[in-house]
């Protein structure tokens, strides 16, 4: 009976040991599969897209080392004015001046709505589009080829459909020089010519150039826009703006304003 007891005791000891080893192996396996990835997840370094306010950010993923700025870090932009101009009967163009006083803040894609009204306050035409806002500058937003039929707009109104998403941006327009500006044929078919020069150290693409003409009362009376697809370092490009008929009042001055989107 003693021999049988020892044998059974030996079997019970081995079974217990085997069960313990199995349990220990299961725990180690769980630690390897769950614990190690969990450690890296919990200790993942902060980024500007982790949905957390960390690393000295002003808001969640905004400010600090992040390129996207918090709304509290920027001065609101201002729509200074908007005007529409008859190009030919039934077809108008319009331009609006947007002032962005922020030295190093711009926005790449801002949806807006332009509306034209007649003297009775009735909506004649509406144009929706997307623009960009460059830092520390007046941003002219131009819309052309607006059909109005037989109705004549007397008021233009531009509003942004969303609050701009501000990001850290350099003012690339400072690398553009506009030279040899000239107004010709004012009494018949007005034409403005100029030369746009890249004075910076990088090539530029999609350079938007807007011209706005003013009368003696400093009210805008006409505008136009052209785009230079590529402007290499040190390169120059002629720009020409034309209108099919003379203006109703003499031109006192004109401005040529280049804008460059984020490259």
Secondary structure, 3 states (H helix, E strand, C coil): CHHHHHHHHHHHHHHHHHHHHHHHHHHHHHHHHHHHHHHHHHCCCCCCCCCCCCCCCCECCECCCCCECCHHHCCCCEEEEEEEEEEECCEEEEEEEEEECCCCEEEEEEEEEEEEECCCCCEEEEEEEEEEECCCEEEEEEEEEEECCCCCCCEEEEEECCCCCCEECCCHHHHEEEEEEEEECCCCCCEEEEEEEECCCCCEEEEEEEEEEECCCCCEEEEEEEEEEEECCCCEEEEEEECCCCCCCCCCEEEEEEEECCC
